[in-house]
């Protein structure tokens, strides 16, 4: 049982160390909404979301007040729209209309973000899924709260290189369409390998087809808490360091478990999972990079960074798994550049490169996240970066992802401002050598040999 005394133990963490519940995300299935009539489909979607989530925001605020736990975002994830719209949508414009309906529903219930404008195409694309993908630039430019994701590969199916090549084009087009908002569009678009069905974090959240009619998923945070805990054991052995991180992760995850349980009970929606990822913000002291420095690095990106991150990720998971009945989603340490002041500082100091970030993704959650690149980066180069990251996920049987922001009109050394939780990012250099002939081969890269387990 979790009680208020456990929460009281975390008061100092909340008040002084930026501990928060990053999100309560309600997953809502739209499968029952499917029809071949577009207008009826849009009506069904709007009614389903506004009915299921009508109390989500108010319940979240009540829990905040009652327990004194900041809940930064209230969000919704829905079934992949590439599937939901497959019968009714005959054009890209039809999918954009659904995106606008999703946006209207999100605003009606008052959530911050809605995810699920998504396609799962790791082995191949249907015509509807390809239309949805091609509609993404417009959909994100013409909505405020809709987020999009595309799963391009998995350990079981390999990598869909036709879709990888297409996403190189779509990411650039999304940046161009949203140029008036500081290229914010690509910040709401992520591509995956091995995407989980129950991720509460944007932009990658969607309600997987294996999930129940509706569920409550909670994402916790707490880099500042972990940093302050290990600061107290500075200079001590790795054994002491690991034990400290593990115990701290346990306490942080218990807060998430409490919020998830309360939200589930009050909304009468089953509890799904707690995602115990360390998700940073631009706030000073709320940084994964600062944790790595506290472990003993001059800057994130220095030799030893990958080893330190692997240690951190493993101990966070070990502590979190003991604190919740159901741990899922991504669960680990996020390393977005723009959302983490320590990562920004490391990039601007030259300690952190795209290649080092790629190496770090072998041992942490997600992948190349919120990285600004020159606006003139070729589409095929973006596709090659995606293919590299998908390879890491496929071979290592883990989730990896790419969220790149081509900064329209900007080059290396410039900054791109997003604001809010997105922060700002220095434009980082990209390898200028071509991979065009590789990317343009087309087809599918087969699953690795170790995927054949049945």
Secondary structure in CASP SS format (residue, H / E / C, confidence):
PFRMAT SS
TARGET T0000
AUTHOR 0000-0000-0000
METHOD secondary structure of the structure
MODEL  1
X C 1.00
X C 1.00
X C 1.00
X H 1.00
X H 1.00
X H 1.00
X H 1.00
X H 1.00
X C 1.00
X C 1.00
X H 1.00
X H 1.00
X H 1.00
X H 1.00
X H 1.00
X H 1.00
X C 1.00
X C 1.00
X C 1.00
X C 1.00
X E 1.00
X E 1.00
X E 1.00
X E 1.00
X E 1.00
X E 1.00
X E 1.00
X E 1.00
X C 1.00
X C 1.00
X H 1.00
X H 1.00
X H 1.00
X C 1.00
X C 1.00
X C 1.00
X C 1.00
X H 1.00
X H 1.00
X H 1.00
X H 1.00
X H 1.00
X H 1.00
X H 1.00
X H 1.00
X H 1.00
X H 1.00
X H 1.00
X H 1.00
X H 1.00
X H 1.00
X H 1.00
X C 1.00
X C 1.00
X C 1.00
X H 1.00
X H 1.00
X H 1.00
X H 1.00
X H 1.00
X H 1.00
X H 1.00
X H 1.00
X H 1.00
X H 1.00
X H 1.00
X H 1.00
X C 1.00
X C 1.00
X C 1.00
X E 1.00
X E 1.00
X E 1.00
X E 1.00
X E 1.00
X E 1.00
X E 1.00
X E 1.00
X C 1.00
X C 1.00
X H 1.00
X H 1.00
X H 1.00
X H 1.00
X C 1.00
X C 1.00
X C 1.00
X C 1.00
X C 1.00
X C 1.00
X C 1.00
X H 1.00
X H 1.00
X H 1.00
X H 1.00
X H 1.00
X H 1.00
X H 1.00
X H 1.00
X H 1.00
X H 1.00
X H 1.00
X H 1.00
X H 1.00
X H 1.00
X H 1.00
X H 1.00
X H 1.00
X H 1.00
X C 1.00
X C 1.00
X C 1.00
X E 1.00
X E 1.00
X E 1.00
X E 1.00
X E 1.00
X E 1.00
X E 1.00
X E 1.00
X C 1.00
X C 1.00
X C 1.00
X C 1.00
X C 1.00
X C 1.00
X H 1.00
X H 1.00
X H 1.00
X H 1.00
X H 1.00
X H 1.00
X H 1.00
X H 1.00
X H 1.00
X H 1.00
X H 1.00
X H 1.00
X H 1.00
X H 1.00
X H 1.00
X C 1.00
X C 1.00
X C 1.00
X C 1.00
X E 1.00
X E 1.00
X E 1.00
X E 1.00
X E 1.00
X E 1.00
X E 1.00
X E 1.00
X E 1.00
X C 1.00
X C 1.00
X C 1.00
X E 1.00
X E 1.00
X E 1.00
X H 1.00
X H 1.00
X H 1.00
X H 1.00
X H 1.00
X H 1.00
X H 1.00
X H 1.00
X H 1.00
X H 1.00
X H 1.00
X H 1.00
X H 1.00
X H 1.00
X H 1.00
X H 1.00
X H 1.00
X C 1.00
X H 1.00
X H 1.00
X H 1.00
X C 1.00
X C 1.00
X C 1.00
X H 1.00
X H 1.00
X H 1.00
X H 1.00
X E 1.00
X E 1.00
X E 1.00
X E 1.00
X E 1.00
X C 1.00
X C 1.00
X C 1.00
X C 1.00
X C 1.00
X C 1.00
X C 1.00
X C 1.00
X C 1.00
X C 1.00
X C 1.00
X C 1.00
X C 1.00
X C 1.00
X C 1.00
X C 1.00
X C 1.00
X C 1.00
X C 1.00
X C 1.00
X E 1.00
X E 1.00
X E 1.00
X E 1.00
X E 1.00
X E 1.00
X E 1.00
X C 1.00
X C 1.00
X H 1.00
X H 1.00
X H 1.00
X H 1.00
X H 1.00
X H 1.00
X H 1.00
X H 1.00
X H 1.00
X C 1.00
X C 1.00
X C 1.00
X C 1.00
X C 1.00
X C 1.00
X H 1.00
X H 1.00
X H 1.00
X H 1.00
X H 1.00
X H 1.00
X H 1.00
X H 1.00
X H 1.00
X H 1.00
X H 1.00
X H 1.00
X H 1.00
X H 1.00
X H 1.00
X H 1.00
X H 1.00
X H 1.00
X H 1.00
X H 1.00
X H 1.00
X H 1.00
X H 1.00
X H 1.00
X H 1.00
X H 1.00
X H 1.00
X H 1.00
X H 1.00
X H 1.00
X C 1.00
X C 1.00
X E 1.00
X E 1.00
X E 1.00
X E 1.00
X E 1.00
X E 1.00
X C 1.00
X C 1.00
X E 1.00
X C 1.00
X C 1.00
X C 1.00
X C 1.00
X C 1.00
X C 1.00
X C 1.00
X C 1.00
X C 1.00
X H 1.00
X H 1.00
X H 1.00
X H 1.00
X H 1.00
X H 1.00
X H 1.00
X H 1.00
X C 1.00
X C 1.00
X C 1.00
X C 1.00
X C 1.00
X C 1.00
X C 1.00
X C 1.00
X C 1.00
X H 1.00
X H 1.00
X H 1.00
X H 1.00
X H 1.00
X H 1.00
X H 1.00
X H 1.00
X H 1.00
X H 1.00
X H 1.00
X H 1.00
X H 1.00
X H 1.00
X H 1.00
X H 1.00
X H 1.00
X C 1.00
X C 1.00
X C 1.00
X C 1.00
X C 1.00
X E 1.00
X C 1.00
X C 1.00
X C 1.00
X C 1.00
X C 1.00
X E 1.00
X C 1.00
X C 1.00
X C 1.00
X C 1.00
X C 1.00
X C 1.00
X C 1.00
X H 1.00
X H 1.00
X H 1.00
X H 1.00
X H 1.00
X H 1.00
X H 1.00
X H 1.00
X H 1.00
X C 1.00
X C 1.00
X C 1.00
X C 1.00
X H 1.00
X H 1.00
X H 1.00
X H 1.00
X H 1.00
X H 1.00
X H 1.00
X C 1.00
X C 1.00
X C 1.00
X C 1.00
X C 1.00
X C 1.00
X E 1.00
X E 1.00
X E 1.00
X E 1.00
X E 1.00
X E 1.00
X E 1.00
X E 1.00
X C 1.00
X C 1.00
X C 1.00
X C 1.00
X H 1.00
X H 1.00
X H 1.00
X H 1.00
X H 1.00
X H 1.00
X H 1.00
X H 1.00
X H 1.00
X H 1.00
X H 1.00
X H 1.00
X H 1.00
X H 1.00
X H 1.00
X H 1.00
X H 1.00
X H 1.00
X C 1.00
X C 1.00
X C 1.00
X E 1.00
X E 1.00
X E 1.00
X E 1.00
X E 1.00
X E 1.00
X E 1.00
X E 1.00
X C 1.00
X C 1.00
X C 1.00
X C 1.00
X C 1.00
X C 1.00
X C 1.00
X E 1.00
X E 1.00
X E 1.00
X C 1.00
X C 1.00
X H 1.00
X H 1.00
X H 1.00
X C 1.00
X E 1.00
X E 1.00
X E 1.00
X C 1.00
X E 1.00
X C 1.00
X C 1.00
X C 1.00
X C 1.00
X C 1.00
X C 1.00
X C 1.00
X H 1.00
X H 1.00
X H 1.00
X H 1.00
X C 1.00
X C 1.00
X C 1.00
X C 1.00
X E 1.00
X E 1.00
X C 1.00
X C 1.00
X C 1.00
X H 1.00
X H 1.00
X H 1.00
X C 1.00
X C 1.00
X C 1.00
END
